[in-house]
Amino acid sequence: MENEALRRLKDELGVINYKINYKTGVHLGVIEDFFDRKRDDIDPKDRAKIEAMLLKEKQ
């Protein structure tokens, strides 16, 4: 999933950053920087965790 698609999905679902942090274990600062568009590069493992969590929330 592309960066913008991942950000859109988070917005559509209304998931807060802390919930992503809690459910994935990804550092809150990384999550905030990515979703606030301060950075586009995140560790592929972290990205996979976030994407999986959001897709699960969508179901």
N, C-alpha and C positions, 0 to 999 in steps of 0.2 A: 504494500500500500504506500502511495506517495505521501510526503509530508503534509500537504494541504488536505488530502483526503482523510488522513488520521486526525488532523485538527478539526475538520468539519464534523467527523463522526463524534468526537468528544463533545463538541458544541451541541450537536443534535440530541445527544443522549442526556446532556445536562450534568455530566459527571464532573465532580470537583477534583482538583489536583490532589488533595489529601487522600481521597478515596483510591485514586490510582496508586499513590505511594503506599497506602496500607495494603492493598490487594496484590501488588506486584513486588514490593520491596525495593523498587527503584528509588534512588535518592530524590527527595522532594525538590531540591534545587535544580536537578537535571530536568525533571518534569516541568517545573515552572519556566525555566529558560526555553525549553522546546515549545511549549504551548503559548508562551508570550512572544514567540518569534525572535528571541534573542540569539538563538542558535539553531542550526538545522542538523548538525552532526551529533548523533548520539550513538552510544555503543550498540551494535547490532543485537546483542542479547537483551539489553534494556528495551530496545525498540520492539523486539519480538514479544516480550512480556506485556508491554503496554498494548500492542495491537491485539494480542490474544484476549486480554482482559476486556478491552472495549468491544470486541466482537462477541464475547460471551454476554456482556451487558445488553447487547442489542437483541439477543434472543428472547 
